[in-house]
Amino acid sequence: MNFTEIAENRQSCRAYDPDRAVEQEKLDRILASARLSPSACNGQPYQITVCRGEAAKRVALATQGMGMNKFAVDAPVMLVLSEMPYVATAALGAKVKKNDYRSIDIGIAAAYITAEATAQGLGTCILGWLDDAKIREICGMEGTVRLVITLGYAKEDDKLRPKKRKDMDELVKIVE
């Protein structure tokens, strides 16, 4: 699959096959891709915590406040992306330029994770609705939780949906 095919086929999965485990080799490829994602000053100011089994179920429940993300409990893997300290040069740049490079870097890592998962035939959904304190407790972490990514095989009947996106002329501005 080339990148355009990955982009065309990636969607937020909300119907996982709870009986189909993610192979370690596929998970390793996904994590290796995340490791290669670009970040400010190559600092990678985040940690990826892999939750499986009971830990995955507990993290999934911590994303379900107010009835959200009910599907998450069926995903066999939950990837928790949390903030870590900047490297010194990125910290200086963030302060001087008043730009949150950590959030940008975490977003790029999430894009790499979801793209590689799609290439591996897996479904993902990026969750921002979560209970930070509860997930920190479950995972034994200190860094602020920014995203949780569900990971697993989509159910057979979870078909590719048409993409709803802005028209190109509304999205892109060209200045010469």
Residue pairs with C-beta under 8 A, 6 or more apart in sequence:
1 9
1 118
1 119
3 115
6 115
6 118
6 119
7 115
8 163
9 118
9 160
10 114
10 115
10 117
10 118
10 124
11 123
11 160
11 161
11 163
12 124
12 125
12 126
13 71
13 75
13 123
13 124
13 125
13 150
13 152
13 154
13 158
14 71
14 125
14 158
15 71
15 74
15 154
15 155
15 157
15 158
16 71
16 74
16 75
16 76
16 123
16 150
16 152
16 153
16 154
16 155
17 74
17 152
17 153
17 154
17 155
17 156
18 73
18 74
18 75
18 76
18 152
20 76
20 152
20 153
21 76
22 76
22 77
22 122
22 151
22 152
22 153
26 117
26 120
26 121
26 122
27 50
27 77
27 151
29 116
29 120
30 113
30 116
30 117
30 120
30 122
30 151
31 48
31 50
33 112
33 113
33 115
33 116
34 48
34 109
34 112
34 113
34 116
35 44
36 112
37 105
37 108
37 109
37 111
37 112
38 105
38 108
39 45
39 90
39 101
39 105
39 108
39 109
40 86
40 90
40 93
40 94
40 101
40 104
40 105
41 86
41 87
41 89
41 90
41 93
42 87
43 86
43 87
43 89
43 90
43 101
43 105
44 84
44 105
44 109
45 83
45 84
45 85
45 86
45 87
45 90
45 101
45 102
45 105
45 106
46 81
46 82
46 83
46 84
46 102
46 105
46 106
46 109
46 143
46 146
47 81
47 82
47 84
47 141
47 143
48 79
48 80
48 81
48 109
48 113
49 79
49 80
49 82
49 139
49 141
50 77
50 78
50 79
51 58
51 59
51 77
51 78
51 79
51 80
51 138
51 139
52 76
52 77
52 78
55 78
55 138
55 139
56 75
56 76
56 77
56 78
57 73
58 138
59 78
59 80
59 135
59 138
59 139
59 148
60 69
60 72
60 73
60 75
60 78
60 150
61 73
62 130
62 131
62 134
62 135
62 138
63 69
63 72
63 127
63 129
63 130
63 131
63 135
63 148
64 70
64 72
64 73
65 129
65 130
65 131
66 129
68 129
69 125
69 127
69 129
71 125
71 150
72 78
72 125
72 127
72 148
72 150
74 152
75 125
75 150
75 151
75 152
76 151
76 152
77 150
77 151
77 152
78 148
78 149
78 150
78 151
79 113
79 148
79 149
79 151
80 135
80 139
80 141
80 145
80 147
80 148
81 106
81 109
81 110
81 145
81 146
81 147
81 148
81 149
82 136
82 139
82 141
82 143
82 144
82 145
82 146
83 102
83 106
83 143
83 144
83 146
84 143
85 91
86 94
86 101
86 102
90 101
93 99
93 101
94 100
94 101
94 102
102 146
103 146
106 146
106 147
110 126
110 147
110 149
113 124
113 149
114 124
114 126
114 149
117 123
117 124
117 151
118 124
121 153
122 151
122 152
122 153
122 154
123 150
123 151
123 152
123 153
123 154
123 158
124 149
124 150
124 151
125 149
125 150
126 147
126 148
126 149
127 147
127 148
127 149
127 150
128 146
128 147
130 145
130 147
130 148
132 144
132 145
135 141
135 145
135 148
136 142
136 143
136 145
165 171
